[in-house]
Amino acid sequence: MRYPITPVRLHYLLIHYDIAAVDPSAWALEIGGAVTKPLRLTIDDLRHRPQARAAVTMECAGNGRALLDPRPLSQPWLHEAVGTAEWAGAALADVLDEVGVGADAVDVVFTGADRGVEAGVEQNYERALPLTEARRAESLLAYEMNGQPLLPQHGAPLRLVMPGW
């Protein structure tokens, strides 16, 4: 936290599965399910939308776990898993409005490109988010970190950024 905006090379990383090898020119965000207008957006489509920016401090939920006894099997963080970056991208709420989310929908499920194996079963990295949270003005589909395109280890080509979640 010695910098107001943490340089990308110093921002902490916690990667649950392998870093996905994604060709940004072939990648697309696909939105379907309980919507009236399914949508497929390339990274260029997202870059041509109005850009939103937010400086967001993130802290790993496991910060300090190296001090636990017995120590769990995981990244042995002390207090260094925290960083602030300026994220830029498209407002998630605008995209949700465009697809017309169904009146009975309560959650949005996000599936990342990263995959791994747990207990012998191949898994996608997924997370559900209440629709009310996803519609917050500061929710971003981020394609930049500190003014530069995302690096693979930070979720390239697109990362969901949810301040306060």
N, C-alpha and C positions, 0 to 999 in steps of 0.2 A: 504494500500500500504506500510505498514511497513516492509513487507517481500518481498524479490526478487521473491519467489514462495509462493503464499498464501497457507497455510495449508488447506487441504480439508474441515475440520470442520469450517473454517472461510470464505471460498469462498461463495459469495452471491448466493442465490437461488431465482429464480422467476419461479413459476410453474403455468402455465395458466390453466391446467386441473389437474385431480387427477394423482398422481404418479402411473404409470403403474406397475401392478404386472406381471412380466415376468419371466418365467423359462428359464434361459440362456441355459440349455441343450436341450430345445425344440424349442428355438428361431432360426430364420434364416432370413437373408437379402435376399429379392427377388427383382430381377432386370428384368424388362420387358419393354414392350412398343416398341418404335422405335429403336429396337436393332436387330442385326442379330443372337445373341446367348443369349437367356434369361439365367439367372444364379440364383442359390440359394446357398448362402454361410452361413454356421454356424459360430458361434463365433470362434470355433477351426480352421475352414478354414481360417478365417481372421488372426488369430494369427500365422498361418504357412506361411504367406506371409512376404516379407521383411518389417521390421518395420520402420516407419517414426516417428520422434518426433518433437515437436514444443512447445516452451514456448510462450503462447498466453495470452495477457491481454484482458479481456472482461469487458465491461461496459454496464449496462442496459440502454436502450434508455430512460427509465423513471427516471433516476437518477436526483434528484432535484425536482421531481413533488410535494413533500410535501410543497414546497414553493409557489406553484401556488395558485392564488385566482380568482375564487373559486377552491377549491381543488377537483380534479377528484376522482371518486371512483376507487381506485386501491391501490397497495402497496405504502405506504407513504414513499418512499425513500427520504433521504436528499442527502448525497454524498457517502454513504457506499456501493452502488451496483457496486463494481468494484473488480476484483481479477485477479491474474495471476496464471496459472497452466501450468504444463508441461504435454501435451497430447501425447499419443502414439497410433499408430494404423496403418492401411493400407492406402496407398495413393489412394485417390478417382480416380485420373486420370488413374492409372493402372487398376482399376476395369472397368472403362468406356472403356478403350482400349480393354480389354478382351471381353466385350460383343458386341463390334462393334456398336457404336451409329450411327444411320442413318444420312446420309448427310444432310437431311432436318430438323433435330432436332435442336431446339434453346434453350430449357430449360430442366432441370432435376427436377422432382417433388419428394420431399421426404415426406413420410408419417410416422409419429411417432406412437408409441404404445399408447401414451396418448390420451384420449378422454374426452370430456366434453359436456355440454349442454349450448348453447347460444340461447336466445330468443325462448326456447322450442324446439330447434332442436339439435339433437346429432351431434357432430362434431369430426372429426379426426384432430389432429394437423398436418398441412401440410404447406410446404413452397416450392415455385418454385425458382430455381436458374438458371441464364443463363449458358449455357453450357461452355462458355468461362471462367466463374468464377470457375465452378466445375472442370475444367481441370488444374487449377493453381497447381503448385507443392506442395504448402503448405496445400492444401485441404485434410483433414483427415477423415477417418472413425475410430474414436477413441474408443478404448476399455479400455484404462487406463488413469488415472488422477494422476499425481505425483507418478508414479511407482506402483500404485495399481489398481486392477480392478475397473471399475466405480461402484459407489453406485447407487441405484435406483433413488435417488433424483437428481443425475447428469446425468441421461439418460441410465443407464445400460439396456442392455448389450452393446449397441453401440450408439454413438453420433456423429453427423456431426459437425466438427469443421472447421470453415471458417475464418481464420485470415483476418482482414481487411474488412470483409463483414458486 
